[in-house]
Amino acid sequence: MLEGKKLAVIGVGKLGEALISGLLKNGALKAEDVCGTVGRENSISRVREKLPIAVTLDNKEAVKGKDLILLAVKPQNMAKVLLEIKDVIEDHQLLISVAASVSTAFVEEKLGRPAPVVRAMPNTPSVINAGMTGLCGGSQAKPEHLKACEAIFRCVGETVFVDESLMDAVTALSASGPAYLYVVIESLAEAGVKLGIPRETSTLLAAQTMYGAAKMVLESKAHPALLKDTVTTPAGCTIDGLMELEEGKLRVTLIKAVVKAAERARELVHR
């Protein structure tokens, strides 16, 4: 889907670097077909040290002649960037926004005319090619646009298509989710330290255990509750631990955390 395409990444930060690196490593795009922009002069050398692409401060110049335009700027800067490039955007160009809570309708409105737009919500594990990205198309996005966008984010992890009305929920679950899970890993590691395990070893035990459990869910396709039951033997130690989790309301607390984050995402003004 990306063969022969040219890409401009507006705002090459950590996510932009990860995406470009994934695309180049997988051979999805050639370095000469990719360019990026940054907001400050001193950031140009940072990008050039890590990526073999052209880098500029000029957003308008960067998007000229490109097929794909990845908008990787902060939500509060999106309107400014769109107004800056709107006069040079062509009908065939696909715009992909990774800004939280910025709707496809918002992008179309600021451009002042209908345009193919896809909204993406990746998460931070994308930088190690273990990301999860939610995708949805705008009113003008066609199947080929969605496939091209999917091909980009497949280079750094898994993708899923959802209705745009669910993108705030995706933000709360998979984009914010790593933070919740880091707290879980930290807590498990602290428990190991409490029981006498050295901190480095305890952190490894906790993190690898979570990694393995996640891989079991993904590869077995089994419901997490069924996998939980395979670990929980009658009158064993695991059931006692699970009872403590239930008493501490871990399950409902995690649910409430995701719901609260989704509510906050809906409150943001960048619609």
Short mmCIF file of the C-alpha atoms (twelve columns), coordinates in Angstrom:
data_MODEL
# 
_entry.id   MODEL 
# 
loop_
_atom_site.group_PDB 
_atom_site.id 
_atom_site.type_symbol 
_atom_site.label_atom_id 
_atom_site.label_alt_id 
_atom_site.label_comp_id 
_atom_site.label_asym_id 
_atom_site.label_seq_id 
_atom_site.Cartn_x 
_atom_site.Cartn_y 
_atom_site.Cartn_z 
_atom_site.pdbx_PDB_model_num 
ATOM 1   C CA . MET A 1   0.000   0.000   0.000  1 
ATOM 2   C CA . LEU A 2   2.917   2.385   0.568  1 
ATOM 3   C CA . GLU A 3   5.117   1.532   -2.403 1 
ATOM 4   C CA . GLY A 4   6.068   4.677   -4.288 1 
ATOM 5   C CA . LYS A 5   4.398   6.957   -1.740 1 
ATOM 6   C CA . LYS A 6   6.014   10.069  -0.338 1 
ATOM 7   C CA . LEU A 7   5.541   11.010  3.324  1 
ATOM 8   C CA . ALA A 8   5.842   14.243  5.280  1 
ATOM 9   C CA . VAL A 9   5.856   14.087  9.071  1 
ATOM 10  C CA . ILE A 10  4.907   17.420  10.595 1 
ATOM 11  C CA . GLY A 11  6.429   17.485  14.061 1 
ATOM 12  C CA . VAL A 12  9.140   14.823  14.347 1 
ATOM 13  C CA . GLY A 13  9.198   14.012  18.045 1 
ATOM 14  C CA . LYS A 14  9.602   10.592  19.655 1 
ATOM 15  C CA . LEU A 15  6.514   9.153   17.975 1 
ATOM 16  C CA . GLY A 16  7.435   10.592  14.591 1 
ATOM 17  C CA . GLU A 17  10.931  9.161   14.919 1 
ATOM 18  C CA . ALA A 18  9.525   5.749   15.844 1 
ATOM 19  C CA . LEU A 19  7.142   5.678   12.900 1 
ATOM 20  C CA . ILE A 20  9.753   6.796   10.386 1 
ATOM 21  C CA . SER A 21  12.278  4.309   11.768 1 
ATOM 22  C CA . GLY A 22  9.737   1.478   11.531 1 
ATOM 23  C CA . LEU A 23  8.795   2.380   7.977  1 
ATOM 24  C CA . LEU A 24  12.418  2.501   6.844  1 
ATOM 25  C CA . LYS A 25  13.456  -0.692  8.647  1 
ATOM 26  C CA . ASN A 26  10.555  -2.605  7.141  1 
ATOM 27  C CA . GLY A 27  11.293  -1.241  3.681  1 
ATOM 28  C CA . ALA A 28  7.809   0.256   3.490  1 
ATOM 29  C CA . LEU A 29  9.277   3.587   2.361  1 
ATOM 30  C CA . LYS A 30  12.648  4.813   1.144  1 
ATOM 31  C CA . ALA A 31  14.529  7.495   3.067  1 
ATOM 32  C CA . GLU A 32  14.513  9.811   0.063  1 
ATOM 33  C CA . ASP A 33  10.709  9.671   0.013  1 
ATOM 34  C CA . VAL A 34  10.364  10.867  3.611  1 
ATOM 35  C CA . CYS A 35  10.830  14.317  5.086  1 
ATOM 36  C CA . GLY A 36  10.062  15.770  8.474  1 
ATOM 37  C CA . THR A 37  9.644   19.106  10.178 1 
ATOM 38  C CA . VAL A 38  10.572  20.366  13.622 1 
ATOM 39  C CA . GLY A 39  9.716   23.512  15.503 1 
ATOM 40  C CA . ARG A 40  13.198  24.670  16.474 1 
ATOM 41  C CA . GLU A 41  16.537  24.966  14.713 1 
ATOM 42  C CA . ASN A 42  18.377  22.912  17.334 1 
ATOM 43  C CA . SER A 43  16.007  19.991  16.768 1 
ATOM 44  C CA . ILE A 44  17.171  19.548  13.180 1 
ATOM 45  C CA . SER A 45  20.502  18.053  14.250 1 
ATOM 46  C CA . ARG A 46  18.683  15.725  16.684 1 
ATOM 47  C CA . VAL A 47  16.605  14.229  13.899 1 
ATOM 48  C CA . ARG A 48  19.479  14.053  11.429 1 
ATOM 49  C CA . GLU A 49  21.563  12.102  13.942 1 
ATOM 50  C CA . LYS A 50  18.856  9.450   14.205 1 
ATOM 51  C CA . LEU A 51  17.228  9.352   10.775 1 
ATOM 52  C CA . PRO A 52  18.553  9.577   7.182  1 
ATOM 53  C CA . ILE A 53  15.780  11.909  6.028  1 
ATOM 54  C CA . ALA A 54  15.426  15.527  5.004  1 
ATOM 55  C CA . VAL A 55  14.458  17.827  7.889  1 
ATOM 56  C CA . THR A 56  13.171  21.389  7.740  1 
ATOM 57  C CA . LEU A 57  11.440  24.094  9.755  1 
ATOM 58  C CA . ASP A 58  9.119   24.857  6.832  1 
ATOM 59  C CA . ASN A 59  5.821   22.953  7.099  1 
ATOM 60  C CA . LYS A 60  4.445   24.338  3.835  1 
ATOM 61  C CA . GLU A 61  7.471   23.265  1.857  1 
ATOM 62  C CA . ALA A 62  7.498   19.822  3.486  1 
ATOM 63  C CA . VAL A 63  3.976   18.878  2.401  1 
ATOM 64  C CA . LYS A 64  4.420   19.850  -1.244 1 
ATOM 65  C CA . GLY A 65  4.402   16.838  -3.554 1 
ATOM 66  C CA . LYS A 66  3.745   14.350  -0.750 1 
ATOM 67  C CA . ASP A 67  1.071   11.660  -0.802 1 
ATOM 68  C CA . LEU A 68  0.840   11.199  2.963  1 
ATOM 69  C CA . ILE A 69  0.984   13.912  5.614  1 
ATOM 70  C CA . LEU A 70  1.331   12.790  9.211  1 
ATOM 71  C CA . LEU A 71  0.312   15.498  11.656 1 
ATOM 72  C CA . ALA A 72  2.276   14.655  14.800 1 
ATOM 73  C CA . VAL A 73  1.913   17.993  16.572 1 
ATOM 74  C CA . LYS A 74  0.423   18.715  19.980 1 
ATOM 75  C CA . PRO A 75  -3.378  19.155  20.041 1 
ATOM 76  C CA . GLN A 76  -3.092  22.817  20.996 1 
ATOM 77  C CA . ASN A 77  -0.892  23.461  17.951 1 
ATOM 78  C CA . MET A 78  -3.039  21.628  15.419 1 
ATOM 79  C CA . ALA A 79  -5.195  24.581  14.341 1 
ATOM 80  C CA . LYS A 80  -2.134  26.763  13.761 1 
ATOM 81  C CA . VAL A 81  -0.398  24.102  11.641 1 
ATOM 82  C CA . LEU A 82  -3.504  23.384  9.566  1 
ATOM 83  C CA . LEU A 83  -4.031  27.071  8.840  1 
ATOM 84  C CA . GLU A 84  -0.380  27.295  7.836  1 
ATOM 85  C CA . ILE A 85  -0.507  24.470  5.281  1 
ATOM 86  C CA . LYS A 86  -4.118  24.670  4.060  1 
ATOM 87  C CA . ASP A 87  -3.284  26.675  0.933  1 
ATOM 88  C CA . VAL A 88  -0.773  24.115  -0.362 1 
ATOM 89  C CA . ILE A 89  -2.744  20.942  0.432  1 
ATOM 90  C CA . GLU A 90  -3.884  19.071  -2.680 1 
ATOM 91  C CA . ASP A 91  -6.979  16.901  -3.101 1 
ATOM 92  C CA . HIS A 92  -5.054  13.624  -3.445 1 
ATOM 93  C CA . GLN A 93  -3.097  14.061  -0.221 1 
ATOM 94  C CA . LEU A 94  -4.061  12.000  2.832  1 
ATOM 95  C CA . LEU A 95  -3.791  13.705  6.211  1 
ATOM 96  C CA . ILE A 96  -3.230  11.522  9.279  1 
ATOM 97  C CA . SER A 97  -3.623  13.085  12.713 1 
ATOM 98  C CA . VAL A 98  -2.181  11.526  15.871 1 
ATOM 99  C CA . ALA A 99  -3.218  14.406  18.146 1 
ATOM 100 C CA . ALA A 100 -5.376  13.310  21.076 1 
ATOM 101 C CA . SER A 101 -9.006  14.454  20.959 1 
ATOM 102 C CA . VAL A 102 -8.626  16.227  17.614 1 
ATOM 103 C CA . SER A 103 -11.494 14.993  15.451 1 
ATOM 104 C CA . THR A 104 -11.394 14.443  11.710 1 
ATOM 105 C CA . ALA A 105 -14.157 17.066  11.401 1 
ATOM 106 C CA . PHE A 106 -11.897 19.596  13.169 1 
ATOM 107 C CA . VAL A 107 -9.109  18.943  10.653 1 
ATOM 108 C CA . GLU A 108 -11.502 19.258  7.708  1 
ATOM 109 C CA . GLU A 109 -12.957 22.475  9.136  1 
ATOM 110 C CA . LYS A 110 -9.561  24.132  9.538  1 
ATOM 111 C CA . LEU A 111 -8.579  23.139  6.011  1 
ATOM 112 C CA . GLY A 112 -11.720 24.860  4.781  1 
ATOM 113 C CA . ARG A 113 -12.749 22.087  2.385  1 
ATOM 114 C CA . PRO A 114 -13.395 18.334  2.289  1 
ATOM 115 C CA . ALA A 115 -10.207 16.277  2.457  1 
ATOM 116 C CA . PRO A 116 -9.315  12.652  3.198  1 
ATOM 117 C CA . VAL A 117 -8.413  12.522  6.892  1 
ATOM 118 C CA . VAL A 118 -7.628  9.573   9.140  1 
ATOM 119 C CA . ARG A 119 -7.365  9.898   12.895 1 
ATOM 120 C CA . ALA A 120 -4.889  7.655   14.714 1 
ATOM 121 C CA . MET A 121 -4.322  7.091   18.419 1 
ATOM 122 C CA . PRO A 122 -1.042  5.201   18.994 1 
ATOM 123 C CA . ASN A 123 0.591   4.585   22.366 1 
ATOM 124 C CA . THR A 124 4.144   4.974   23.652 1 
ATOM 125 C CA . PRO A 125 5.217   1.312   23.211 1 
ATOM 126 C CA . SER A 126 5.220   2.169   19.504 1 
ATOM 127 C CA . VAL A 127 8.794   3.372   20.042 1 
ATOM 128 C CA . ILE A 128 9.851   -0.268  20.595 1 
ATOM 129 C CA . ASN A 129 7.586   -1.651  17.847 1 
ATOM 130 C CA . ALA A 130 5.084   -2.973  20.389 1 
ATOM 131 C CA . GLY A 131 2.468   -0.273  19.952 1 
ATOM 132 C CA . MET A 132 -1.300  -0.378  19.764 1 
ATOM 133 C CA . THR A 133 -3.021  2.126   17.494 1 
ATOM 134 C CA . GLY A 134 -6.712  2.884   17.134 1 
ATOM 135 C CA . LEU A 135 -7.751  4.200   13.710 1 
ATOM 136 C CA . CYS A 136 -10.841 5.820   12.236 1 
ATOM 137 C CA . GLY A 137 -11.562 7.528   8.947  1 
ATOM 138 C CA . GLY A 138 -13.111 10.932  8.351  1 
ATOM 139 C CA . SER A 139 -16.042 11.654  6.050  1 
ATOM 140 C CA . GLN A 140 -13.847 11.719  2.932  1 
ATOM 141 C CA . ALA A 141 -11.570 8.796   3.778  1 
ATOM 142 C CA . LYS A 142 -11.831 5.910   1.312  1 
ATOM 143 C CA . PRO A 143 -10.784 2.253   1.813  1 
ATOM 144 C CA . GLU A 144 -7.424  2.892   0.153  1 
ATOM 145 C CA . HIS A 145 -6.749  5.715   2.610  1 
ATOM 146 C CA . LEU A 146 -7.531  3.479   5.566  1 
ATOM 147 C CA . LYS A 147 -5.300  0.711   4.215  1 
ATOM 148 C CA . ALA A 148 -2.399  3.111   3.704  1 
ATOM 149 C CA . CYS A 149 -2.754  4.414   7.239  1 
ATOM 150 C CA . GLU A 150 -2.975  0.899   8.626  1 
ATOM 151 C CA . ALA A 151 0.235   -0.010  6.772  1 
ATOM 152 C CA . ILE A 152 2.060   2.865   8.460  1 
ATOM 153 C CA . PHE A 153 1.118   1.943   12.012 1 
ATOM 154 C CA . ARG A 154 1.531   -1.783  11.428 1 
ATOM 155 C CA . CYS A 155 5.231   -0.988  11.201 1 
ATOM 156 C CA . VAL A 156 5.291   -0.200  14.929 1 
ATOM 157 C CA . GLY A 157 2.714   -2.603  16.355 1 
ATOM 158 C CA . GLU A 158 -0.918  -3.656  16.072 1 
ATOM 159 C CA . THR A 159 -3.862  -1.658  14.741 1 
ATOM 160 C CA . VAL A 160 -7.626  -1.708  15.132 1 
ATOM 161 C CA . PHE A 161 -10.362 0.273   13.387 1 
ATOM 162 C CA . VAL A 162 -13.145 1.781   15.489 1 
ATOM 163 C CA . ASP A 163 -15.934 4.275   15.016 1 
ATOM 164 C CA . GLU A 164 -14.751 7.819   15.719 1 
ATOM 165 C CA . SER A 165 -17.212 8.072   18.606 1 
ATOM 166 C CA . LEU A 166 -15.029 5.484   20.400 1 
ATOM 167 C CA . MET A 167 -11.691 7.223   19.909 1 
ATOM 168 C CA . ASP A 168 -11.793 8.903   23.317 1 
ATOM 169 C CA . ALA A 169 -12.304 5.447   24.826 1 
ATOM 170 C CA . VAL A 170 -9.333  4.142   22.831 1 
ATOM 171 C CA . THR A 171 -7.289  7.054   24.159 1 
ATOM 172 C CA . ALA A 172 -8.237  6.165   27.723 1 
ATOM 173 C CA . LEU A 173 -7.673  2.427   27.327 1 
ATOM 174 C CA . SER A 174 -4.640  1.844   25.105 1 
ATOM 175 C CA . ALA A 175 -2.971  5.263   24.935 1 
ATOM 176 C CA . SER A 176 -3.208  5.961   28.677 1 
ATOM 177 C CA . GLY A 177 -3.159  2.268   29.555 1 
ATOM 178 C CA . PRO A 178 0.631   1.829   29.752 1 
ATOM 179 C CA . ALA A 179 0.705   4.283   32.680 1 
ATOM 180 C CA . TYR A 180 -1.796  2.166   34.615 1 
ATOM 181 C CA . LEU A 181 0.160   -0.994  33.911 1 
ATOM 182 C CA . TYR A 182 3.431   0.605   34.969 1 
ATOM 183 C CA . VAL A 183 1.799   1.228   38.343 1 
ATOM 184 C CA . VAL A 184 0.820   -2.452  38.500 1 
ATOM 185 C CA . ILE A 185 4.359   -3.558  37.630 1 
ATOM 186 C CA . GLU A 186 5.805   -1.126  40.171 1 
ATOM 187 C CA . SER A 187 3.439   -2.411  42.868 1 
ATOM 188 C CA . LEU A 188 4.232   -6.063  42.163 1 
ATOM 189 C CA . ALA A 189 7.939   -5.270  42.255 1 
ATOM 190 C CA . GLU A 190 7.527   -3.455  45.584 1 
ATOM 191 C CA . ALA A 191 5.800   -6.533  46.950 1 
ATOM 192 C CA . GLY A 192 8.778   -8.621  45.915 1 
ATOM 193 C CA . VAL A 193 11.096  -6.206  47.694 1 
ATOM 194 C CA . LYS A 194 8.886   -6.425  50.782 1 
ATOM 195 C CA . LEU A 195 9.349   -10.189 50.686 1 
ATOM 196 C CA . GLY A 196 13.132  -9.891  50.416 1 
ATOM 197 C CA . ILE A 197 13.755  -10.083 46.652 1 
ATOM 198 C CA . PRO A 198 16.381  -7.587  45.372 1 
ATOM 199 C CA . ARG A 199 14.704  -4.673  43.577 1 
ATOM 200 C CA . GLU A 200 16.241  -5.289  40.154 1 
ATOM 201 C CA . THR A 201 15.296  -8.963  40.266 1 
ATOM 202 C CA . SER A 202 11.837  -8.180  41.583 1 
ATOM 203 C CA . THR A 203 11.191  -5.678  38.780 1 
ATOM 204 C CA . LEU A 204 12.305  -8.230  36.191 1 
ATOM 205 C CA . LEU A 205 10.010  -10.862 37.700 1 
ATOM 206 C CA . ALA A 206 7.054   -8.465  37.666 1 
ATOM 207 C CA . ALA A 207 7.610   -7.030  34.183 1 
ATOM 208 C CA . GLN A 208 8.319   -10.370 32.495 1 
ATOM 209 C CA . THR A 209 5.297   -11.889 34.209 1 
ATOM 210 C CA . MET A 210 3.055   -9.145  32.826 1 
ATOM 211 C CA . TYR A 211 4.630   -9.518  29.384 1 
ATOM 212 C CA . GLY A 212 4.072   -13.270 29.442 1 
ATOM 213 C CA . ALA A 213 0.483   -12.925 30.632 1 
ATOM 214 C CA . ALA A 214 -0.282  -10.413 27.870 1 
ATOM 215 C CA . LYS A 215 1.290   -12.702 25.278 1 
ATOM 216 C CA . MET A 216 -0.843  -15.600 26.532 1 
ATOM 217 C CA . VAL A 217 -4.004  -13.523 26.019 1 
ATOM 218 C CA . LEU A 218 -2.958  -12.435 22.531 1 
ATOM 219 C CA . GLU A 219 -1.759  -15.790 21.262 1 
ATOM 220 C CA . SER A 220 -4.304  -18.109 22.890 1 
ATOM 221 C CA . LYS A 221 -7.289  -15.858 22.098 1 
ATOM 222 C CA . ALA A 222 -8.767  -17.174 25.349 1 
ATOM 223 C CA . HIS A 223 -10.794 -14.962 27.687 1 
ATOM 224 C CA . PRO A 224 -8.565  -13.592 30.473 1 
ATOM 225 C CA . ALA A 225 -10.915 -15.106 33.057 1 
ATOM 226 C CA . LEU A 226 -10.293 -18.595 31.656 1 
ATOM 227 C CA . LEU A 227 -6.538  -18.051 31.725 1 
ATOM 228 C CA . LYS A 228 -6.825  -16.814 35.297 1 
ATOM 229 C CA . ASP A 229 -8.590  -20.043 36.237 1 
ATOM 230 C CA . THR A 230 -5.728  -22.132 34.839 1 
ATOM 231 C CA . VAL A 231 -3.409  -20.496 37.378 1 
ATOM 232 C CA . THR A 232 -5.848  -20.663 40.294 1 
ATOM 233 C CA . THR A 233 -5.688  -24.155 41.801 1 
ATOM 234 C CA . PRO A 234 -8.120  -25.250 44.548 1 
ATOM 235 C CA . ALA A 235 -6.971  -24.217 48.022 1 
ATOM 236 C CA . GLY A 236 -3.771  -22.793 46.496 1 
ATOM 237 C CA . CYS A 237 -1.984  -19.522 47.190 1 
ATOM 238 C CA . THR A 238 -3.247  -17.720 44.060 1 
ATOM 239 C CA . ILE A 239 -6.873  -17.683 45.216 1 
ATOM 240 C CA . ASP A 240 -5.830  -15.990 48.452 1 
ATOM 241 C CA . GLY A 241 -4.056  -13.303 46.439 1 
ATOM 242 C CA . LEU A 242 -7.075  -12.849 44.173 1 
ATOM 243 C CA . MET A 243 -9.330  -12.432 47.210 1 
ATOM 244 C CA . GLU A 244 -7.089  -9.587  48.398 1 
ATOM 245 C CA . LEU A 245 -7.345  -7.941  44.968 1 
ATOM 246 C CA . GLU A 246 -11.137 -8.183  45.055 1 
ATOM 247 C CA . GLU A 247 -11.266 -6.795  48.577 1 
ATOM 248 C CA . GLY A 248 -9.042  -3.911  47.478 1 
ATOM 249 C CA . LYS A 249 -11.347 -3.308  44.493 1 
ATOM 250 C CA . LEU A 250 -8.525  -3.464  41.951 1 
ATOM 251 C CA . ARG A 251 -10.890 -4.533  39.183 1 
ATOM 252 C CA . VAL A 252 -13.384 -1.709  39.674 1 
ATOM 253 C CA . THR A 253 -10.581 0.822   40.245 1 
ATOM 254 C CA . LEU A 254 -8.998  0.017   36.876 1 
ATOM 255 C CA . ILE A 255 -12.387 0.258   35.170 1 
ATOM 256 C CA . LYS A 256 -13.037 3.612   36.798 1 
ATOM 257 C CA . ALA A 257 -9.572  4.865   35.797 1 
ATOM 258 C CA . VAL A 258 -10.247 4.166   32.107 1 
ATOM 259 C CA . VAL A 259 -13.752 5.678   32.273 1 
ATOM 260 C CA . LYS A 260 -12.416 8.795   33.999 1 
ATOM 261 C CA . ALA A 261 -9.647  9.237   31.429 1 
ATOM 262 C CA . ALA A 262 -12.200 8.910   28.622 1 
ATOM 263 C CA . GLU A 263 -14.380 11.568  30.238 1 
ATOM 264 C CA . ARG A 264 -11.381 13.882  30.430 1 
ATOM 265 C CA . ALA A 265 -10.547 13.245  26.777 1 
ATOM 266 C CA . ARG A 266 -14.082 14.267  25.811 1 
ATOM 267 C CA . GLU A 267 -13.694 17.494  27.799 1 
ATOM 268 C CA . LEU A 268 -10.689 18.691  25.820 1 
ATOM 269 C CA . VAL A 269 -11.515 21.617  23.569 1 
ATOM 270 C CA . HIS A 270 -9.717  20.336  20.460 1 
ATOM 271 C CA . ARG A 271 -12.712 18.687  18.843 1 
# 
